[in-house]
Amino acid sequence: MSVVDNGVAARPAPGPAADPRDPLARLATLLDEGPLRPIAPPDQSGVCAVRGRIEGVPVVAFCSDARVQGGAMGSQGCDHIVRAYDLAARERLPVIGVWHSGGARLAEGVESLHAVGRVFEVMTRNSGVVPQISVVVGAAAGGAAYGPALTDLVILADTGRIFVTGPDVVRSVTGEEIDTAALGGPEPHGRRSGVVHVVTESEAEAMTRARQLAVLLGHQGRLRAVEETAFPVALPDNPRRAYDVHPLIRAVLDEGTEVELHRRWAPNIVTTLGRLGGRTIGVVANNPLKLGGCLDAASAEKAARFVRMCDAFGVPLLVLVDVPGYLPGVGQEHNGVVRRGAKLLHAFAEASVPRVTLLTGKAYGGAYIAMNSRALGATRVLAWPRAVIAVMGPVAAVRILRRRDLAAVSEEERPELERRLAEEHEKEVGGLGRAVELGVVDEVIDPATTRTAIVRALARTTPARGAHGNIPL
């Protein structure tokens, strides 16, 4: 890398001789065209930190230099990261880290361990203060694995690998045979562990996603009115029929603005950042296509983390509800559905940002409460006419409440009696009409007016922001 006299880093010239691991080349891909202003002079520290812009939004960014000891983190390189964070905190700028590092430098011993710990401390101190985004483009091991994990959003390129200890150590300690991709690549972290928010098919795509997220969080925009147009999505008439909620989310948000997080992990709930009326919002939605839209341990934890992140940065929330309850089973209980489900209750009840709930279908039992109900402090609760609120589904309810009546008839007569009793039960418990009377639903809206109704609800609210960090739940 070269630096001209005025302290501006020259972008490396593209060409066959260019080293793709060059941190300035990687930062040049991430940031807008124009000068990169180094936060520290170029050196052999293994870290390059600069100031720049993304779509005009000022940001701070740093990148591991994998050409120097594999990007290992030494005292000097960690100092550069800490300085980058301190600058970002002073000026309230998003900070983006591009990671390709083997972890702490072995030759420095405890000095490097202390330095890596200082990076963890500055990340934690600024959690919820400035948006923190990590892009993992190569191996990120040891301390370089926990660095991204402490940030708000982790993007993993196809070449990225995240693990505490590599395959050689795993083999020597446990005898397990595994390669780097199976241990810490896109499949395990995108689908199983939940460590990674966005998986991409290339390093270039990873940089593009980082740019989108930095702008969504760093320049949230102002809410404006939206045109009243025919709503392009209709849900199945049969409430038991599965459907994919993604088209509904896309129809609500401004076209082409959505970035889904944790797409393959706990897909029964969808968490998406995007814009509505030009304003960044966060969307939490049950997805009936997966597990019928039930909440479970993993999805509750996923949603709770997202809610807390949005609250920390003042991003309003839209919650789309079509949930039949919590997923039952021994595995769920042993997997901590009570403890992890409580995280979602806590996240919504604690949140200060405006939170609009839209009931689009069924909302049963404790899952109804957990999905940003009025009881947890929802700013406004809207409902489509087809929405149903109940302790449980009517058929399940009458099988408990009217089991003697059902047992008294023949098997041939039972289905019809069960259907009739379920209809009666639904009318008796009140459903949506009773919810409006109680004030737990504010308004029943025509689905065709969904976007305008949500914008109107958000426009009535006062902007707010939670006073807490974004611990990686």
C-alpha positions as CSV (number, residue, x, y, z in Angstrom):
1,M,0.0,0.0,0.0
2,S,1.2,3.5,-0.6
3,V,0.3,6.8,1.1
4,V,0.6,10.2,-0.4
5,D,1.9,13.2,1.5
6,N,-1.5,14.5,2.6
7,G,-2.3,11.3,4.4
8,V,-4.6,9.8,1.8
9,A,-4.0,6.2,0.9
10,A,-3.7,5.4,-2.8
11,R,-6.0,2.7,-4.0
12,P,-4.0,-0.3,-5.4
13,A,-4.1,-0.5,-9.2
14,P,-6.2,-3.4,-10.4
15,G,-4.4,-6.0,-12.5
16,P,-3.2,-9.6,-12.6
17,A,-0.3,-8.7,-10.2
18,A,-2.7,-7.4,-7.5
19,D,-2.8,-9.5,-4.4
20,P,-6.5,-10.2,-3.6
21,R,-5.6,-10.2,0.1
22,D,-4.3,-6.6,0.0
23,P,-6.4,-4.9,2.7
24,L,-6.6,-1.6,0.7
25,A,-7.9,-3.5,-2.3
26,R,-10.6,-5.1,-0.1
27,L,-11.5,-1.8,1.6
28,A,-11.6,-0.1,-1.9
29,T,-14.2,-2.7,-2.9
30,L,-16.2,-2.0,0.3
31,L,-16.1,1.8,0.2
32,D,-17.1,4.5,-2.3
33,E,-14.8,5.7,-5.0
34,G,-12.4,8.4,-3.7
35,P,-9.7,8.7,-1.2
36,L,-9.2,6.3,1.7
37,R,-7.9,8.2,4.8
38,P,-5.8,5.9,7.0
39,I,-6.4,6.1,10.7
40,A,-2.9,4.9,11.3
41,P,0.2,4.9,9.0
42,P,0.7,1.7,7.0
43,D,2.9,-0.8,8.8
44,Q,3.4,-4.5,9.3
45,S,0.8,-4.7,12.1
46,G,-1.5,-7.0,10.1
47,V,-4.4,-4.5,10.2
48,C,-5.3,-1.5,8.0
49,A,-7.9,1.0,9.3
50,V,-9.3,3.9,7.3
51,R,-12.1,6.4,7.1
52,G,-14.3,6.4,4.0
53,R,-17.9,6.6,2.7
54,I,-20.6,4.2,1.6
55,E,-23.2,5.8,-0.6
56,G,-22.1,9.1,0.9
57,V,-22.5,7.9,4.5
58,P,-19.3,8.4,6.5
59,V,-18.0,5.1,8.0
60,V,-14.9,3.7,9.7
61,A,-13.5,0.4,8.3
62,F,-10.6,-1.9,9.1
63,C,-9.3,-5.0,7.4
64,S,-6.9,-7.8,8.4
65,D,-3.8,-8.0,6.2
66,A,-3.6,-11.7,5.5
67,R,-0.2,-11.2,3.8
68,V,1.4,-10.5,7.1
69,Q,1.6,-13.6,9.4
70,G,-1.8,-14.6,8.0
71,G,-3.4,-11.5,9.4
72,A,-2.6,-12.6,13.0
73,M,-3.6,-10.0,15.6
74,G,-0.6,-8.4,17.5
75,S,-0.5,-5.5,19.8
76,Q,0.0,-2.9,17.2
77,G,-2.7,-4.2,14.9
78,C,-5.1,-4.4,17.8
79,D,-4.3,-0.8,18.7
80,H,-5.4,0.2,15.1
81,I,-8.7,-1.5,15.7
82,V,-9.2,0.2,19.0
83,R,-8.4,3.6,17.5
84,A,-10.9,2.9,14.7
85,Y,-13.6,2.1,17.3
86,D,-12.8,5.2,19.4
87,L,-13.1,7.4,16.3
88,A,-16.4,5.7,15.3
89,A,-17.8,6.2,18.7
90,R,-16.8,9.9,18.9
91,E,-18.4,10.7,15.6
92,R,-21.2,8.1,15.8
93,L,-20.2,6.3,12.6
94,P,-20.8,2.7,11.6
95,V,-17.7,0.6,11.9
96,I,-17.1,-2.3,9.5
97,G,-14.4,-5.0,10.0
98,V,-13.1,-7.2,7.2
99,W,-11.7,-10.3,8.8
100,H,-9.1,-12.8,7.5
101,S,-6.9,-13.7,10.5
102,G,-5.5,-16.6,12.3
103,G,-6.1,-15.0,15.7
104,A,-3.6,-13.8,18.3
105,R,0.1,-13.7,17.3
106,L,1.9,-16.7,18.8
107,A,5.3,-14.9,19.0
108,E,3.9,-12.1,21.1
109,G,2.4,-14.5,23.7
110,V,0.4,-12.8,26.5
111,E,1.0,-9.4,25.0
112,S,-1.1,-10.3,22.0
113,L,-3.8,-12.0,24.2
114,H,-4.1,-8.8,26.2
115,A,-4.3,-6.8,23.0
116,V,-7.1,-9.0,21.6
117,G,-8.9,-8.6,24.9
118,R,-8.8,-4.8,24.5
119,V,-10.5,-5.2,21.1
120,F,-13.2,-7.3,22.7
121,E,-13.6,-4.6,25.4
122,V,-14.0,-1.7,22.9
123,M,-16.5,-3.7,20.9
124,T,-18.6,-4.4,23.9
125,R,-18.3,-0.8,25.2
126,N,-19.7,0.4,21.9
127,S,-22.3,-2.2,21.5
128,G,-25.6,-0.4,20.9
129,V,-23.7,2.9,20.5
130,V,-22.6,2.5,16.8
131,P,-23.6,-0.1,14.3
132,Q,-20.9,-2.8,14.0
133,I,-20.7,-5.0,10.9
134,S,-18.2,-7.8,10.3
135,V,-17.4,-9.3,6.9
136,V,-15.5,-12.6,7.1
137,V,-13.6,-13.3,3.8
138,G,-11.1,-15.9,4.9
139,A,-10.2,-17.9,8.0
140,A,-11.2,-16.2,11.2
141,A,-9.9,-18.3,14.1
142,G,-9.5,-17.9,17.8
143,G,-9.7,-14.2,18.8
144,A,-10.6,-13.4,15.2
145,A,-13.7,-15.6,15.5
146,Y,-14.9,-13.9,18.7
147,G,-14.3,-10.4,17.3
148,P,-17.0,-10.8,14.6
149,A,-19.3,-12.6,17.0
150,L,-19.4,-9.6,19.3
151,T,-20.6,-7.3,16.5
152,D,-24.2,-6.6,15.5
153,L,-24.1,-8.3,12.0
154,V,-21.8,-11.0,10.6
155,I,-21.5,-11.5,6.8
156,L,-19.7,-14.7,5.6
157,A,-18.4,-14.9,2.1
158,D,-18.1,-18.3,0.4
159,T,-14.4,-18.4,1.3
160,G,-15.0,-17.3,4.9
161,R,-14.4,-19.7,7.8
162,I,-15.1,-19.1,11.5
163,F,-13.9,-21.4,14.2
164,V,-12.3,-21.2,17.6
165,T,-9.8,-24.1,16.8
166,G,-9.1,-25.4,13.3
167,P,-9.4,-29.0,12.0
168,D,-5.9,-30.0,13.0
169,V,-6.5,-29.1,16.7
170,V,-9.9,-30.8,16.6
171,R,-8.4,-33.9,15.1
172,S,-5.6,-34.0,17.7
173,V,-7.9,-33.4,20.7
174,T,-11.1,-35.3,19.8
175,G,-10.0,-37.6,16.9
176,E,-12.8,-36.1,14.7
177,E,-12.0,-35.7,11.0
178,I,-13.4,-32.6,9.5
179,D,-12.4,-29.9,7.0
180,T,-12.5,-26.1,7.4
181,A,-15.8,-25.7,5.4
182,A,-17.7,-28.3,7.4
183,L,-16.3,-26.9,10.6
184,G,-16.7,-23.2,10.2
185,G,-18.1,-22.5,6.7
186,P,-21.4,-21.1,5.3
187,E,-23.4,-24.3,5.9
188,P,-22.7,-24.8,9.6
189,H,-22.9,-21.2,10.5
190,G,-25.6,-20.2,8.1
191,R,-28.0,-23.0,9.0
192,R,-27.0,-24.6,12.3
193,S,-25.2,-22.3,14.7
194,G,-26.8,-18.9,14.0
195,V,-23.4,-17.2,14.2
196,V,-23.7,-15.7,10.7
197,H,-26.5,-13.3,9.7
198,V,-25.8,-13.2,6.0
199,V,-24.1,-15.9,3.8
200,T,-23.0,-14.9,0.3
201,E,-21.6,-16.7,-2.7
202,S,-18.6,-14.4,-3.2
203,E,-16.4,-11.8,-1.5
204,A,-17.8,-9.1,-3.8
205,E,-21.4,-10.0,-2.8
206,A,-20.4,-9.9,0.9
207,M,-19.1,-6.3,0.4
208,T,-22.3,-5.4,-1.3
209,R,-24.4,-6.7,1.6
210,A,-22.2,-4.9,4.1
211,R,-22.7,-1.6,2.1
212,Q,-26.5,-2.1,2.2
213,L,-26.6,-2.8,5.9
214,A,-24.2,0.1,6.7
215,V,-26.5,2.5,4.9
216,L,-29.7,1.0,6.4
217,L,-28.4,1.5,9.9
218,G,-26.1,4.5,9.4
219,H,-28.6,6.6,7.4
220,Q,-32.1,5.6,8.4
221,G,-34.0,8.2,6.4
222,R,-37.3,10.0,7.1
223,L,-40.7,8.5,6.9
224,R,-42.8,9.8,4.0
225,A,-46.3,8.9,2.8
226,V,-46.7,6.0,0.4
227,E,-49.0,5.8,-2.5
228,E,-52.2,3.8,-2.1
229,T,-52.0,0.9,-4.5
230,A,-53.6,-2.5,-4.7
231,F,-51.8,-4.8,-2.3
232,P,-50.2,-7.5,-4.4
233,V,-50.3,-10.4,-1.9
234,A,-53.3,-12.5,-0.9
235,L,-53.0,-15.2,1.8
236,P,-54.7,-18.6,1.5
237,D,-58.4,-18.7,2.6
238,N,-57.8,-21.8,4.6
239,P,-55.9,-20.7,7.8
240,R,-54.4,-24.1,8.1
241,R,-52.7,-24.0,4.7
242,A,-49.0,-23.2,4.8
243,Y,-47.6,-20.2,2.8
244,D,-44.4,-18.4,2.5
245,V,-44.4,-15.0,4.3
246,H,-41.5,-13.5,2.2
247,P,-43.8,-12.2,-0.6
248,L,-45.8,-10.4,2.1
249,I,-42.7,-8.8,3.6
250,R,-41.5,-7.7,0.1
251,A,-45.0,-6.2,-0.6
252,V,-44.9,-4.2,2.6
253,L,-41.4,-2.8,2.2
254,D,-40.1,-0.4,-0.4
255,E,-39.1,-2.3,-3.5
256,G,-35.6,-3.8,-3.5
257,T,-34.6,-2.5,0.0
258,E,-34.9,-5.7,2.1
259,V,-32.0,-7.6,3.5
260,E,-33.0,-10.7,5.4
261,L,-30.9,-11.9,8.3
262,H,-30.4,-15.5,9.4
263,R,-32.3,-16.7,6.3
264,R,-31.5,-20.4,6.8
265,W,-31.3,-20.5,10.6
266,A,-34.7,-20.9,12.4
267,P,-36.6,-20.1,9.2
268,N,-40.0,-20.4,10.9
269,I,-39.4,-16.8,11.8
270,V,-38.1,-14.1,9.4
271,T,-36.1,-11.1,10.5
272,T,-35.5,-8.4,7.8
273,L,-34.1,-4.9,7.6
274,G,-35.5,-2.7,4.8
275,R,-37.2,0.6,4.2
276,L,-40.9,1.6,4.3
277,G,-41.7,5.1,3.0
278,G,-38.0,5.7,2.8
279,R,-37.4,5.0,6.5
280,T,-35.4,2.0,7.8
281,I,-37.5,-0.5,9.7
282,G,-37.1,-4.0,11.1
283,V,-39.6,-6.7,10.3
284,V,-40.2,-9.8,12.4
285,A,-42.6,-12.2,10.8
286,N,-43.8,-15.8,11.5
287,N,-43.4,-18.0,8.4
288,P,-46.1,-20.6,8.2
289,L,-44.2,-22.4,5.5
290,K,-41.7,-23.7,8.1
291,L,-43.0,-25.6,11.2
292,G,-46.4,-24.1,10.5
293,G,-45.0,-20.8,11.8
294,C,-44.7,-22.1,15.3
295,L,-42.3,-20.4,17.7
296,D,-39.5,-22.6,19.0
297,A,-36.3,-22.2,21.0
298,A,-34.1,-21.1,18.1
299,S,-36.6,-18.8,16.5
300,A,-37.4,-17.0,19.7
301,E,-33.7,-16.4,20.3
302,K,-33.2,-15.3,16.8
303,A,-36.1,-12.8,17.0
304,A,-35.0,-11.5,20.4
305,R,-31.5,-10.6,19.2
306,F,-33.0,-8.8,16.2
307,V,-35.5,-6.9,18.3
308,R,-32.8,-5.8,20.7
309,M,-30.5,-4.7,17.8
310,C,-33.3,-2.6,16.3
311,D,-34.1,-1.1,19.6
312,A,-30.5,-0.2,20.4
313,F,-30.2,1.8,17.1
314,G,-33.7,3.3,17.1
315,V,-35.0,1.3,14.2
316,P,-38.9,1.0,14.4
317,L,-40.3,-2.5,14.3
318,L,-43.1,-4.1,12.3
319,V,-44.3,-7.5,13.5
320,L,-46.3,-9.7,11.2
321,V,-48.2,-12.3,13.2
322,D,-49.6,-15.6,12.0
323,V,-48.6,-18.1,14.7
324,P,-50.3,-21.3,16.0
325,G,-48.3,-21.4,19.2
326,Y,-45.1,-22.8,20.5
327,L,-43.7,-26.0,19.0
328,P,-44.4,-28.8,21.5
329,G,-42.0,-31.7,22.2
330,V,-39.5,-33.1,24.6
331,G,-36.7,-31.9,22.4
332,Q,-37.9,-28.3,22.7
333,E,-38.2,-28.4,26.4
334,H,-34.7,-29.9,26.7
335,N,-33.4,-27.3,24.2
336,G,-34.5,-24.5,26.5
337,V,-37.7,-23.2,24.9
338,V,-38.7,-21.7,28.2
339,R,-35.4,-19.9,28.8
340,R,-34.9,-18.9,25.2
341,G,-38.6,-18.1,24.6
342,A,-38.4,-15.7,27.6
343,K,-35.7,-13.8,25.7
344,L,-38.3,-12.8,23.1
345,L,-40.8,-11.7,25.8
346,H,-38.1,-9.7,27.5
347,A,-36.8,-8.1,24.2
348,F,-40.3,-6.8,23.2
349,A,-41.3,-5.7,26.7
350,E,-38.0,-3.8,27.1
351,A,-38.0,-2.1,23.7
352,S,-38.5,1.6,23.4
353,V,-38.7,2.0,19.7
354,P,-42.1,2.3,17.9
355,R,-43.5,-1.2,17.4
356,V,-46.5,-1.8,15.1
357,T,-48.0,-5.3,15.1
358,L,-50.2,-6.6,12.2
359,L,-52.2,-9.7,12.8
360,T,-52.6,-11.4,9.5
361,G,-53.9,-14.8,10.5
362,K,-54.1,-16.9,13.7
363,A,-52.5,-15.8,16.9
364,Y,-52.8,-18.4,19.6
365,G,-51.7,-18.8,23.2
366,G,-48.4,-17.7,24.6
367,A,-47.1,-17.1,21.1
368,Y,-49.7,-14.4,20.6
369,I,-48.4,-12.6,23.7
370,A,-44.7,-13.1,22.6
371,M,-45.2,-11.6,19.2
372,N,-45.4,-8.0,20.4
373,S,-48.9,-8.0,21.8
374,R,-50.4,-4.9,23.4
375,A,-49.7,-6.4,26.8
376,L,-45.9,-6.2,26.0
377,G,-46.2,-2.6,25.0
378,A,-47.0,-2.6,21.2
379,T,-47.3,1.0,20.0
380,R,-50.2,0.1,17.8
381,V,-51.9,-3.2,16.9
382,L,-53.6,-3.6,13.5
383,A,-55.4,-6.7,12.2
384,W,-56.7,-8.0,8.9
385,P,-60.4,-9.1,9.0
386,R,-59.4,-12.8,8.8
387,A,-57.2,-12.6,12.0
388,V,-58.1,-14.8,14.9
389,I,-56.9,-14.4,18.5
390,A,-57.5,-17.3,21.0
391,V,-55.9,-19.3,23.7
392,M,-55.6,-22.2,21.2
393,G,-57.3,-23.3,18.0
394,P,-61.0,-23.8,18.3
395,V,-60.9,-27.5,17.4
396,A,-58.2,-28.2,20.0
397,A,-60.1,-26.2,22.5
398,V,-63.4,-28.1,22.2
399,R,-61.5,-31.4,22.3
400,I,-60.6,-30.4,25.8
401,L,-63.7,-28.4,26.9
402,R,-66.3,-30.7,25.3
403,R,-64.6,-34.0,25.4
404,R,-67.6,-35.7,27.1
405,D,-70.0,-34.5,24.5
406,L,-67.7,-35.7,21.7
407,A,-67.2,-39.0,23.4
408,A,-70.9,-39.5,23.7
409,V,-71.5,-39.7,19.9
410,S,-70.4,-42.2,17.3
411,E,-67.2,-41.9,15.4
412,E,-69.2,-41.1,12.3
413,E,-71.0,-38.2,14.0
414,R,-67.9,-36.9,15.8
415,P,-66.3,-34.8,13.0
416,E,-69.5,-32.8,12.3
417,L,-70.2,-32.3,16.0
418,E,-66.6,-31.2,16.5
419,R,-66.9,-28.7,13.6
420,R,-70.1,-27.2,15.0
421,L,-68.8,-27.0,18.6
422,A,-65.6,-25.3,17.3
423,E,-67.7,-22.7,15.5
424,E,-69.7,-22.0,18.6
425,H,-66.6,-21.8,20.8
426,E,-65.1,-19.3,18.4
427,K,-68.1,-17.1,18.7
428,E,-68.4,-17.4,22.5
429,V,-64.8,-16.5,23.2
430,G,-65.1,-13.3,21.2
431,G,-62.1,-13.5,18.8
432,L,-61.2,-10.4,16.9
433,G,-64.3,-8.4,17.8
434,R,-63.7,-8.9,21.5
435,A,-60.0,-8.0,21.1
436,V,-61.1,-4.6,19.6
437,E,-63.6,-4.1,22.4
438,L,-60.8,-4.7,25.0
439,G,-58.4,-2.4,23.2
440,V,-55.8,-5.0,22.5
441,V,-56.4,-4.5,18.8
442,D,-56.6,-0.8,17.7
443,E,-57.9,-1.2,14.2
444,V,-59.1,-3.8,11.7
445,I,-57.8,-2.8,8.3
446,D,-58.5,-3.7,4.7
447,P,-55.5,-5.7,3.5
448,A,-55.3,-3.4,0.4
449,T,-54.5,-0.5,2.7
450,T,-51.7,-2.3,4.6
451,R,-48.7,-0.1,3.6
452,T,-50.5,3.1,4.2
453,A,-52.0,1.9,7.5
454,I,-48.5,0.9,8.8
455,V,-47.0,4.2,7.7
456,R,-49.8,6.1,9.3
457,A,-49.3,4.2,12.6
458,L,-45.5,4.8,12.6
459,A,-46.1,8.5,11.7
460,R,-48.1,8.9,14.9
461,T,-45.3,7.7,17.1
462,T,-42.4,9.5,18.8
463,P,-38.9,8.3,17.8
464,A,-37.1,6.5,20.6
465,R,-34.1,4.4,21.2
466,G,-33.3,1.8,23.8
467,A,-30.5,2.5,26.3
468,H,-28.7,-0.9,26.2
469,G,-26.1,-2.9,24.3
470,N,-26.7,-5.6,21.8
471,I,-25.4,-8.7,23.6
472,P,-25.1,-11.7,21.2
473,L,-28.0,-13.7,22.7
